Amino acid sequence: MTDSIPVGRTTDFGFAKLMPDVDRERAWLLTVDDAPQSYVDLDEPLHLEFEYARRLGHVLDLVGEAGRALDVVHLGGGALTLPRYLVASRPGSRQDVVEADQGLLDLVVEHLPLPDGAGIAVHAADARTWLEKAPADSADVLVADVFGGSRVPAHLTSLEYAREAARVLRGDGVYLANLADSAPFAFLRSQLATFAEVFEELVLIAEPAVLRGRRFGNAVLVAAHQPFDTVALARRTAADAFPARVEHGDGLRKFTGGARPVSDADAVASPEPPDGAFGIG
């Protein structure tokens, strides 16, 4: 895209719009049905504008050796913010992006083209269906950032889904999910209980105000079989403009409480956010 003018298009699941950021020359905000979805700076792909995206970026920076190329699966495409981030931060990575909205993918790739040799393959498919067909032990990282409207779809929250994610990940792989909830956290706690059935190590990243139940907000779930460097992660998240807290171990088990894992039969989508809950971070 060369002209800094908004572009809008009706896609498979809504009306998508790309709007230029007046403060950054080649930066764009993607909205779907007026809800902010992604932010991309084509000149500075390491710049992550949204709070939750920065937290996902902090985790990605700490996977394995710094700068090592990774095999990554992204469930949910948006404007391909994190895939672009990894092209810059971990050259040579191989990435698959799975996005159910073909029209959205077409809009993004057309107007916000990927760099040559990016190593990113985009797939128009349902995330769960694609994952179930993916080879076992084929990914170092699986990032789930899928919202149907403003809610995480139910079929991406169940124990069966968590087992598929674990199957696709290598033994030292890391699962990441962008979730959203508010007190009393029935959804978030059920997700922690569900992934605790499959992964030995869980970490949760969220703003203190969200964890205290003062407002609706995003929470990043990290799941792995191997211990994660929570000290380094906490240091990075605390240094953000909007600091986040890193919960793990006994504190996270206490937060989970008596929540039970959910199966495909009883899984539900994440709660509908209140008006104005999501904005640029």
C-alpha positions as CSV (number, residue, x, y, z in Angstrom):
1,M,0.0,0.0,0.0
2,T,1.5,3.3,-1.1
3,D,-1.2,5.8,-0.4
4,S,-2.1,6.5,3.2
5,I,-5.8,6.4,2.8
6,P,-8.3,4.0,4.5
7,V,-9.4,0.9,2.7
8,G,-12.5,-1.1,3.6
9,R,-14.0,-4.3,2.3
10,T,-16.7,-6.7,3.2
11,T,-15.0,-10.0,4.0
12,D,-16.3,-13.5,4.8
13,F,-17.2,-12.7,8.4
14,G,-17.6,-8.9,8.6
15,F,-16.5,-5.5,7.4
16,A,-12.7,-5.0,7.5
17,K,-11.0,-1.7,7.4
18,L,-7.3,-0.7,7.2
19,M,-6.7,2.8,8.5
20,P,-3.3,4.6,8.5
21,D,-1.7,5.8,11.7
22,V,-1.1,9.6,11.2
23,D,1.9,9.4,13.6
24,R,3.8,6.6,11.9
25,E,4.4,6.7,8.1
26,R,3.7,3.1,7.1
27,A,1.7,1.9,10.1
28,W,-1.9,0.6,9.8
29,L,-4.7,-0.4,12.1
30,L,-7.0,-3.3,11.1
31,T,-10.5,-3.2,12.4
32,V,-13.3,-5.8,11.8
33,D,-16.8,-4.4,12.4
34,D,-15.2,-1.4,14.0
35,A,-13.4,-3.6,16.6
36,P,-9.5,-3.2,16.6
37,Q,-7.9,-6.4,15.5
38,S,-4.3,-5.8,14.6
39,Y,-1.7,-3.1,14.2
40,V,1.2,-3.3,11.8
41,D,4.1,-1.0,11.2
42,L,5.6,-2.1,7.8
43,D,8.8,-0.1,8.5
44,E,9.2,-1.3,12.1
45,P,7.8,-4.8,12.4
46,L,9.3,-5.2,15.8
47,H,7.0,-2.5,17.1
48,L,4.0,-4.1,18.8
49,E,1.3,-1.6,19.6
50,F,-1.3,-3.7,21.3
51,E,-0.6,-4.6,24.9
52,Y,-1.5,-8.3,24.5
53,A,0.7,-8.5,21.3
54,R,3.7,-7.1,23.3
55,R,3.1,-9.8,25.9
56,L,3.0,-12.5,23.2
57,G,6.2,-11.0,21.7
58,H,7.9,-11.2,25.1
59,V,7.1,-14.9,25.3
60,L,8.3,-15.5,21.7
61,D,11.6,-13.8,22.5
62,L,12.2,-16.2,25.3
63,V,11.5,-19.5,23.4
64,G,14.8,-21.4,23.0
65,E,18.0,-19.5,22.1
66,A,17.6,-15.8,21.3
67,G,17.3,-15.3,17.5
68,R,17.1,-19.0,16.7
69,A,14.7,-19.7,13.8
70,L,11.5,-21.4,14.8
71,D,8.7,-23.4,13.3
72,V,5.5,-21.5,14.3
73,V,1.8,-22.1,13.7
74,H,-0.5,-19.1,14.1
75,L,-4.2,-19.8,14.5
76,G,-5.8,-16.5,13.6
77,G,-4.2,-14.2,11.1
78,G,-5.4,-10.6,11.5
79,A,-2.9,-8.3,9.8
80,L,0.0,-10.9,10.3
81,T,1.5,-8.8,13.1
82,L,3.3,-11.5,15.0
83,P,4.5,-13.4,11.8
84,R,6.1,-10.2,10.6
85,Y,7.6,-9.7,14.1
86,L,9.2,-13.2,13.9
87,V,10.5,-12.5,10.4
88,A,12.5,-9.6,11.9
89,S,13.4,-11.1,15.2
90,R,14.1,-14.7,14.1
91,P,15.1,-14.8,10.5
92,G,14.7,-18.1,8.7
93,S,11.7,-19.1,10.7
94,R,9.0,-21.2,9.0
95,Q,5.5,-20.0,9.7
96,D,2.0,-21.2,8.9
97,V,-0.9,-18.8,9.4
98,V,-4.4,-20.2,9.6
99,E,-7.2,-17.7,9.2
100,A,-10.9,-18.7,8.5
101,D,-11.7,-15.4,6.7
102,Q,-10.3,-15.7,3.1
103,G,-11.5,-12.2,2.3
104,L,-9.6,-10.8,5.2
105,L,-6.4,-12.6,4.2
106,D,-6.8,-11.3,0.7
107,L,-7.2,-7.7,1.9
108,V,-4.2,-7.9,4.2
109,V,-1.8,-9.6,1.7
110,E,-2.9,-7.2,-1.1
111,H,-2.5,-3.9,0.8
112,L,0.1,-4.9,3.5
113,P,2.4,-7.2,1.5
114,L,4.8,-9.5,3.2
115,P,8.6,-9.1,2.7
116,D,10.2,-11.2,0.1
117,G,11.4,-14.6,1.4
118,A,9.4,-14.2,4.6
119,G,8.8,-17.9,5.0
120,I,5.1,-17.4,5.8
121,A,2.4,-19.7,4.3
122,V,-1.2,-18.5,4.8
123,H,-4.1,-20.9,4.8
124,A,-7.8,-20.1,4.6
125,A,-9.2,-22.7,6.9
126,D,-10.9,-23.3,10.3
127,A,-8.2,-23.3,12.9
128,R,-9.3,-26.6,14.6
129,T,-9.8,-28.4,11.3
130,W,-6.4,-27.4,10.1
131,L,-4.7,-28.3,13.3
132,E,-6.2,-31.8,13.4
133,K,-4.6,-32.4,10.0
134,A,-1.2,-31.0,10.9
135,P,1.8,-33.4,11.4
136,A,2.7,-34.4,14.9
137,D,5.8,-32.9,16.5
138,S,6.1,-30.3,13.7
139,A,6.0,-26.9,15.6
140,D,8.1,-25.1,18.2
141,V,5.4,-22.6,19.0
142,L,1.6,-22.5,18.5
143,V,0.0,-19.1,18.8
144,A,-3.8,-19.0,19.2
145,D,-5.3,-15.6,18.6
146,V,-8.7,-16.5,17.2
147,F,-11.8,-14.4,17.9
148,G,-15.2,-14.9,16.3
149,G,-16.4,-11.4,16.5
150,S,-15.0,-10.5,20.0
151,R,-15.2,-14.0,21.5
152,V,-12.9,-17.0,21.4
153,P,-14.8,-19.8,19.7
154,A,-15.9,-22.7,21.9
155,H,-14.2,-25.4,19.7
156,L,-10.8,-23.8,20.5
157,T,-11.2,-24.1,24.2
158,S,-11.8,-27.8,24.9
159,L,-9.6,-30.6,26.2
160,E,-9.8,-32.3,22.8
161,Y,-8.4,-29.1,21.2
162,A,-5.7,-28.8,23.9
163,R,-4.6,-32.4,23.1
164,E,-4.4,-31.6,19.4
165,A,-2.2,-28.6,20.2
166,A,0.1,-30.7,22.3
167,R,0.3,-33.3,19.5
168,V,1.5,-30.8,17.0
169,L,4.0,-29.2,19.3
170,R,7.4,-30.7,19.8
171,G,8.4,-31.9,23.3
172,D,10.0,-28.5,24.2
173,G,7.3,-26.5,22.3
174,V,5.3,-23.7,23.7
175,Y,1.5,-23.0,23.4
176,L,0.4,-19.4,23.5
177,A,-3.2,-18.1,23.6
178,N,-4.8,-14.7,23.7
179,L,-7.9,-15.0,25.9
180,A,-10.3,-12.4,27.4
181,D,-12.5,-12.5,30.5
182,S,-13.5,-10.6,33.6
183,A,-14.5,-11.5,37.2
184,P,-15.5,-14.1,38.3
185,F,-13.3,-15.6,35.6
186,A,-15.4,-18.7,34.9
187,F,-14.0,-18.9,31.3
188,L,-10.4,-18.1,32.2
189,R,-10.3,-20.6,35.1
190,S,-11.8,-23.3,32.9
191,Q,-9.1,-22.7,30.4
192,L,-6.4,-23.1,33.0
193,A,-7.9,-26.3,34.3
194,T,-8.3,-27.6,30.7
195,F,-4.7,-27.0,29.7
196,A,-3.3,-28.2,33.0
197,E,-4.7,-31.6,32.0
198,V,-2.3,-31.7,29.0
199,F,0.7,-29.5,29.9
200,E,2.8,-29.6,33.1
201,E,3.7,-25.9,33.0
202,L,1.3,-23.0,32.9
203,V,1.8,-19.2,33.0
204,L,-0.7,-16.4,32.9
205,I,0.1,-12.8,31.9
206,A,-2.4,-10.1,32.6
207,E,-2.7,-6.6,34.0
208,P,-3.2,-6.5,37.8
209,A,-6.5,-4.6,37.4
210,V,-7.8,-7.5,35.2
211,L,-6.7,-10.2,37.6
212,R,-8.3,-8.3,40.5
213,G,-11.6,-8.3,38.7
214,R,-11.8,-4.5,38.2
215,R,-12.3,-4.7,34.5
216,F,-12.6,-6.9,31.4
217,G,-9.4,-7.5,29.6
218,N,-6.9,-9.8,27.8
219,A,-4.9,-12.5,29.4
220,V,-2.1,-14.5,27.7
221,L,-1.9,-18.2,28.5
222,V,1.4,-19.9,28.1
223,A,1.5,-23.7,28.3
224,A,4.5,-26.1,27.9
225,H,5.9,-29.4,29.1
226,Q,9.2,-27.8,30.1
227,P,9.6,-25.0,32.7
228,F,9.5,-21.5,31.3
229,D,11.7,-18.6,32.3
230,T,9.1,-16.7,34.3
231,V,11.7,-14.4,35.9
232,A,12.8,-13.0,32.6
233,L,9.2,-12.8,31.4
234,A,8.1,-10.9,34.5
235,R,11.0,-8.5,34.1
236,R,9.9,-7.8,30.5
237,T,6.2,-7.4,31.2
238,A,6.8,-5.2,34.2
239,A,8.8,-2.8,32.0
240,D,5.9,-2.2,29.6
241,A,4.0,1.1,29.5
242,F,1.1,-0.9,30.9
243,P,2.8,-3.4,33.2
244,A,1.4,-6.9,33.5
245,R,1.7,-9.5,36.2
246,V,3.0,-13.0,35.6
247,E,1.3,-15.8,37.5
248,H,2.5,-19.4,37.7
249,G,2.9,-22.2,40.2
250,D,1.0,-22.1,43.5
251,G,-0.4,-18.7,42.8
252,L,-1.9,-19.8,39.5
253,R,-3.3,-23.0,41.0
254,K,-5.0,-20.9,43.7
255,F,-6.5,-18.6,41.0
256,T,-7.7,-21.7,39.1
257,G,-9.5,-23.0,42.2
258,G,-12.0,-25.7,41.7
259,A,-12.5,-25.1,38.0
260,R,-12.9,-28.2,35.9
261,P,-11.6,-29.0,32.4
262,V,-14.1,-28.6,29.6
263,S,-14.8,-31.0,26.7
264,D,-16.1,-30.5,23.3
265,A,-19.6,-31.4,24.6
266,D,-19.7,-28.6,27.2
267,A,-17.2,-26.0,25.9
268,V,-18.5,-22.4,25.5
269,A,-17.1,-19.3,23.8
270,S,-15.4,-16.6,25.9
271,P,-17.8,-14.0,27.3
272,E,-19.0,-11.1,25.2
273,P,-16.9,-8.0,26.1
274,P,-18.6,-4.9,27.3
275,D,-18.7,-2.0,24.9
276,G,-15.4,-0.3,24.6
277,A,-13.5,-3.0,26.3
278,F,-10.9,-3.5,23.6
279,G,-8.8,-0.7,22.2
280,I,-5.3,0.1,21.2
281,G,-2.7,-0.7,23.9
